[in-house]
């Protein structure tokens, strides 16, 4: 848990929004919903094809997916906060579900 939350060579939390590592956490998740602008700033309909322009942007996601855990670092403890690098930046169920279980267990003490 400590490694995921920032006690690692990158001094970065891999959980979005957790600032225990000095505010360093992924900001460009490979996640369509968090890469699209919110309806208040972009009230027009965004079709699937139009969404790729936002998804392909190099800017950080306008909507933080707080609590999601990214894929994490590569084999040499490096992390590229790059939406196109889905191996590191995608918040998958097989990563997040076990984490929720572990956190629930730890919270029971």
NORDABEL-V792029 format. One record per pair of residues at least 12 apart in sequence whose ideal C-beta (glycine too) atoms are under 7 Angstrom apart, sorted by the first residue. I is the first residue (numbers start at 1). J is the second residue. D is the distance in whole Angstrom. If there is no record, write none. Layout:
i=(I | I)
j=(J | J)
d=(D | D)
This chain:
i=(1 | 4 | 5 | 5 | 5 | 6 | 6 | 8 | 9 | 10 | 10 | 10 | 11 | 12 | 12 | 12 | 13 | 14 | 14 | 14 | 14 | 15 | 15 | 16 | 16 | 16 | 16 | 16 | 16 | 17 | 17 | 17 | 26 | 26 | 26 | 27 | 27 | 27 | 28 | 28 | 28 | 28 | 28 | 28 | 29 | 29 | 29 | 29 | 29 | 29 | 29 | 30 | 30 | 30 | 30 | 31 | 31 | 32 | 32 | 33 | 34 | 34 | 34 | 34 | 35 | 35 | 35 | 35 | 36 | 36 | 37 | 37 | 38 | 38 | 55 | 65 | 68 | 68 | 69 | 69 | 69 | 69 | 70 | 70 | 70 | 71 | 71 | 71 | 71 | 71 | 71 | 72 | 73 | 74)
j=(102 | 69 | 18 | 20 | 21 | 20 | 21 | 77 | 77 | 73 | 77 | 79 | 24 | 24 | 25 | 79 | 25 | 26 | 69 | 70 | 72 | 67 | 69 | 29 | 64 | 65 | 66 | 67 | 68 | 64 | 66 | 67 | 70 | 81 | 89 | 60 | 61 | 81 | 60 | 61 | 81 | 82 | 83 | 89 | 61 | 65 | 68 | 70 | 83 | 89 | 91 | 83 | 86 | 89 | 90 | 65 | 91 | 51 | 55 | 63 | 61 | 63 | 64 | 65 | 54 | 55 | 61 | 83 | 51 | 54 | 54 | 62 | 62 | 63 | 83 | 91 | 91 | 96 | 91 | 95 | 96 | 99 | 88 | 89 | 91 | 87 | 88 | 89 | 90 | 92 | 95 | 88 | 88 | 88)
d=(7 | 6 | 6 | 5 | 7 | 5 | 3 | 6 | 4 | 6 | 6 | 5 | 6 | 4 | 7 | 6 | 4 | 7 | 5 | 5 | 5 | 7 | 5 | 7 | 6 | 5 | 6 | 7 | 5 | 6 | 4 | 6 | 4 | 5 | 6 | 4 | 6 | 6 | 6 | 6 | 5 | 6 | 4 | 6 | 6 | 6 | 7 | 6 | 7 | 5 | 6 | 5 | 4 | 4 | 4 | 6 | 6 | 6 | 6 | 7 | 4 | 4 | 7 | 4 | 5 | 5 | 5 | 7 | 6 | 5 | 7 | 5 | 7 | 6 | 7 | 6 | 4 | 6 | 6 | 5 | 5 | 6 | 6 | 5 | 6 | 5 | 5 | 6 | 5 | 7 | 6 | 6 | 7 | 6)
